[in-house]
Amino acid sequence: MKYRLIISFLILIFLIFNPSLALAETVTERLSAYPNWQHKPELEKHYGDIYYPEWLQGTWNVSSILTEQIAPLAPKVVTPGFESNRRYLQQTMTFQVRFLPQTVSASVRWPLPPLSSVTSSIVADRAFNGLQIARAYLGETGVISVETDRKNPTCLTTILPQKRRLISTVIGHSQVSPSTEQFMTSELTQQQFKIDSSLFINEVETTTAYHLVNPEQIEATQITAIYLSPQDPDYFKSLNQPVALYRYQLVLNLAY
């Protein structure tokens, strides 16, 4: 139970496919349907990283507020740590994130996703962003490092004290630009928490809508959904439904 609480806390930081859902659901439609999410997002095949618009390039000071948290299947299923996470409601957390032009090593060649509405190659600096967010929630000594896989830049390993590791791997994503000032993404990540010989697995969806206010400020709404893995004893009570939803309001101010 102690380790499951740790997993739930770390998730805060940072399908069984139903044929009846065969009609494609856009990111816009998914955001509009919140919080009535009955399934995981329908995402494009994973073609590497998300490509962001040019106006997201740079380093940003972020103010993040958890405005709402929901346990859709309570009291039947409530994730460990859900109640303790209430202390973050309406609290402002600050950290930096940055988005940079993509650099590709000789061993990694990511093709641009087909039919993408984004023509730039701006990507998130996942290691930097992950470390900054982890430090904001866990403190300087609460995280040792965040590293990307040399062969897969969308695979992050967060190294924690006491030989604990959280490995997060993107398994699908979608992106759309409804206008020149809007950008929306949805990303599904498999998370593996390792401690000694124990392994805990689940999946996390992060769906975000960015709005360019001006060249130095961006506002965003972000929703994080937690899904249980088949290894979880409560899995068949939830199947492909989210067991926890967290909604954040973000303001990004350009740092440099």
C-alpha positions as CSV (number, residue, x, y, z in Angstrom):
1,M,0.0,0.0,0.0
2,K,2.9,2.4,0.8
3,Y,4.3,2.0,-2.7
4,R,0.9,2.4,-4.3
5,L,0.6,5.7,-2.5
6,I,4.0,6.8,-3.8
7,I,2.9,5.9,-7.4
8,S,-0.3,7.9,-7.0
9,F,1.7,10.9,-5.8
10,L,4.2,10.7,-8.7
11,I,1.4,10.5,-11.2
12,L,0.0,13.8,-9.8
13,I,3.3,15.4,-10.7
14,F,4.0,15.1,-13.8
15,L,-8.4,-0.2,-23.9
16,I,-9.6,-2.7,-23.8
17,F,-11.0,-1.4,-27.2
18,N,-14.7,-1.1,-27.4
19,P,-15.9,-1.5,-31.0
20,S,-18.9,0.9,-30.3
21,L,-16.3,3.7,-30.0
22,A,-15.0,3.1,-33.5
23,L,-15.9,6.6,-34.6
24,A,-12.8,8.8,-34.2
25,E,-12.9,11.2,-31.3
26,T,-10.9,14.4,-31.8
27,V,-9.0,16.0,-29.0
28,T,-11.5,18.9,-29.1
29,E,-14.4,16.5,-28.6
30,R,-12.7,14.8,-25.8
31,L,-12.1,18.0,-23.9
32,S,-15.7,19.0,-24.5
33,A,-16.9,15.7,-23.0
34,Y,-14.9,16.1,-19.8
35,P,-15.6,14.8,-17.1
36,N,-17.8,12.1,-18.8
37,W,-14.9,10.0,-20.0
38,Q,-15.9,6.4,-20.4
39,H,-12.8,5.1,-22.2
40,K,-9.2,5.8,-23.0
41,P,-8.4,8.3,-25.7
42,E,-8.4,7.1,-29.3
43,L,-4.9,8.1,-30.4
44,E,-2.8,7.9,-33.5
45,K,-0.1,5.3,-33.8
46,H,3.0,6.5,-31.8
47,Y,5.3,8.1,-34.4
48,G,7.8,9.6,-31.9
49,D,7.3,13.0,-30.3
50,I,4.6,15.6,-30.3
51,Y,5.5,18.6,-32.6
52,Y,4.5,21.9,-31.0
53,P,3.8,25.2,-32.8
54,E,6.6,27.7,-33.1
55,W,5.0,30.0,-30.5
56,L,5.7,27.5,-27.8
57,Q,9.4,27.6,-28.4
58,G,11.4,28.9,-25.4
59,T,11.6,28.5,-21.6
60,W,8.5,29.3,-19.7
61,N,7.7,30.1,-16.0
62,V,4.6,28.0,-15.2
63,S,1.9,28.6,-12.6
64,S,-0.2,25.5,-12.2
65,I,-3.4,25.2,-10.2
66,L,-5.2,22.0,-9.5
67,T,-8.8,23.2,-9.9
68,E,-10.7,19.9,-9.7
69,Q,-10.2,16.2,-8.9
70,I,-12.8,13.5,-9.5
71,A,-12.9,9.8,-8.6
72,P,-15.5,8.7,-11.3
73,L,-15.9,5.2,-9.9
74,A,-16.0,6.0,-6.2
75,P,-16.7,4.4,-3.8
76,K,-16.2,1.2,-5.8
77,V,-12.7,2.2,-6.8
78,V,-10.6,5.1,-5.4
79,T,-6.9,5.2,-6.1
80,P,-4.5,5.3,-3.1
81,G,-3.5,8.8,-2.4
82,F,-6.5,10.4,-4.0
83,E,-7.8,11.9,-0.8
84,S,-4.3,13.2,0.3
85,N,-4.0,14.9,-3.1
86,R,-6.8,17.3,-2.0
87,R,-4.3,19.4,-0.3
88,Y,-3.2,20.6,-3.7
89,L,-6.6,21.9,-4.7
90,Q,-6.5,25.6,-5.5
91,Q,-2.8,25.7,-4.6
92,T,-0.4,27.3,-7.1
93,M,2.7,25.3,-8.0
94,T,5.5,27.0,-9.9
95,F,8.2,25.5,-12.1
96,Q,9.8,25.9,-15.5
97,V,9.3,24.1,-18.8
98,R,10.9,24.5,-22.1
99,F,10.3,23.6,-25.7
100,L,13.2,23.4,-28.2
101,P,13.9,22.7,-31.8
102,Q,14.3,18.9,-32.2
103,T,17.8,17.5,-32.4
104,V,18.0,13.9,-33.7
105,S,21.0,11.7,-33.0
106,A,22.3,9.2,-35.7
107,S,20.6,6.3,-33.8
108,V,17.2,8.0,-33.6
109,R,15.2,9.1,-36.7
110,W,11.6,10.2,-35.8
111,P,9.4,10.8,-38.8
112,L,6.9,13.6,-38.6
113,P,3.4,12.2,-37.9
114,P,1.3,11.9,-41.0
115,L,-1.4,14.5,-41.6
116,S,0.0,16.6,-38.9
117,S,-1.3,20.2,-38.8
118,V,2.0,21.3,-37.3
119,T,4.9,21.9,-39.7
120,S,7.6,22.9,-37.1
121,S,9.8,20.5,-35.2
122,I,9.5,22.1,-31.8
123,V,9.4,19.4,-29.1
124,A,9.2,19.4,-25.3
125,D,12.5,19.0,-23.4
126,R,11.1,16.1,-21.5
127,A,14.1,15.5,-19.1
128,F,14.3,19.2,-18.1
129,N,10.5,19.5,-17.7
130,G,10.2,16.3,-15.7
131,L,13.0,17.3,-13.4
132,Q,11.5,20.8,-12.8
133,I,8.0,19.4,-12.0
134,A,9.3,16.7,-9.8
135,R,11.4,19.1,-7.8
136,A,8.4,21.4,-7.4
137,Y,6.4,18.6,-5.8
138,L,9.1,16.5,-4.1
139,G,11.7,19.1,-3.2
140,E,15.3,19.3,-4.3
141,T,16.3,16.1,-2.4
142,G,13.1,14.2,-3.4
143,V,14.4,13.4,-6.8
144,I,17.9,12.5,-8.0
145,S,17.6,12.8,-11.7
146,V,15.3,12.5,-14.8
147,E,16.8,10.9,-17.9
148,T,15.6,10.2,-21.4
149,D,16.3,6.9,-23.2
150,R,19.0,7.5,-25.8
151,K,17.1,5.5,-28.3
152,N,13.6,6.7,-27.4
153,P,13.3,10.4,-26.3
154,T,9.7,9.8,-25.2
155,C,10.8,7.3,-22.5
156,L,11.7,9.0,-19.2
157,T,13.3,7.4,-16.2
158,T,12.9,9.3,-12.9
159,I,15.5,8.2,-10.4
160,L,14.4,8.6,-6.8
161,P,16.0,8.0,-3.4
162,Q,16.2,4.5,-2.0
163,K,16.8,2.9,-5.4
164,R,13.3,3.7,-6.7
165,R,12.6,4.3,-10.4
166,L,9.6,5.6,-12.3
167,I,9.8,4.7,-16.0
168,S,7.3,6.6,-18.2
169,T,6.9,5.6,-21.9
170,V,4.6,7.3,-24.4
171,I,2.5,4.7,-26.1
172,G,0.3,7.0,-28.2
173,H,-0.6,10.6,-28.9
174,S,-2.7,12.9,-31.0
175,Q,-2.4,16.6,-31.8
176,V,-4.5,19.3,-33.5
177,S,-4.4,23.0,-34.2
178,P,-7.9,24.4,-34.4
179,S,-6.5,27.8,-35.1
180,T,-3.2,29.6,-35.3
181,E,-3.6,30.5,-31.6
182,Q,-4.7,27.2,-30.3
183,F,-3.0,23.8,-30.0
184,M,-4.3,20.6,-28.4
185,T,-2.6,17.4,-27.5
186,S,-3.5,14.1,-26.0
187,E,-0.9,11.6,-24.8
188,L,-1.1,8.2,-23.2
189,T,1.9,7.0,-21.1
190,Q,2.6,3.7,-19.5
191,Q,4.2,4.1,-16.1
192,Q,6.2,1.5,-14.4
193,F,7.3,2.1,-10.8
194,K,10.2,-0.1,-9.7
195,I,11.4,-0.7,-6.2
196,D,13.6,-3.6,-5.4
197,S,12.0,-6.6,-7.1
198,S,8.5,-5.1,-7.2
199,L,6.9,-3.6,-10.3
200,F,3.7,-1.5,-10.4
201,I,2.2,-0.5,-13.7
202,N,-0.6,1.8,-14.9
203,E,-1.4,4.2,-17.7
204,V,-1.8,8.0,-17.6
205,E,-3.5,10.2,-20.1
206,T,-2.6,13.9,-20.4
207,T,-4.8,16.0,-22.5
208,T,-4.0,19.7,-22.9
209,A,-5.4,22.7,-24.7
210,Y,-3.0,25.6,-25.2
211,H,-4.1,29.1,-26.1
212,L,-1.7,31.8,-27.2
213,V,-2.6,35.0,-25.3
214,N,0.4,37.0,-26.7
215,P,4.0,36.2,-27.7
216,E,5.0,36.1,-24.0
217,Q,2.0,34.4,-22.4
218,I,0.1,31.2,-22.9
219,E,-2.9,29.8,-21.0
220,A,-3.7,26.1,-20.9
221,T,-6.2,23.7,-19.5
222,Q,-4.8,20.3,-18.7
223,I,-6.5,17.1,-17.6
224,T,-4.7,14.0,-16.3
225,A,-6.6,10.7,-16.2
226,I,-5.4,7.6,-14.4
227,Y,-6.2,4.1,-15.7
228,L,-5.5,0.8,-13.9
229,S,-3.4,-1.9,-15.5
230,P,-4.6,-5.5,-15.8
231,Q,-2.2,-6.4,-12.9
232,D,-4.2,-4.2,-10.5
233,P,-6.7,-6.2,-8.3
234,D,-9.4,-3.6,-9.1
235,Y,-8.8,-3.7,-12.8
236,F,-12.0,-5.5,-13.7
237,K,-14.0,-3.0,-11.7
238,S,-12.8,-0.2,-14.0
239,L,-11.8,-1.8,-17.3
240,N,-11.0,1.1,-19.6
241,Q,-12.6,3.8,-17.5
242,P,-10.5,6.4,-15.7
243,V,-10.3,5.9,-11.9
244,A,-9.1,9.4,-11.2
245,L,-9.3,12.8,-13.0
246,Y,-7.3,15.9,-12.3
247,R,-8.0,19.2,-14.0
248,Y,-5.3,22.0,-14.0
249,Q,-5.3,25.6,-15.1
250,L,-1.9,26.7,-16.3
251,V,-0.4,30.1,-17.1
252,L,3.0,30.1,-19.0
253,N,5.0,33.3,-19.0
254,L,8.0,33.5,-21.2
255,A,11.3,33.4,-19.2
256,Y,13.8,33.7,-22.1
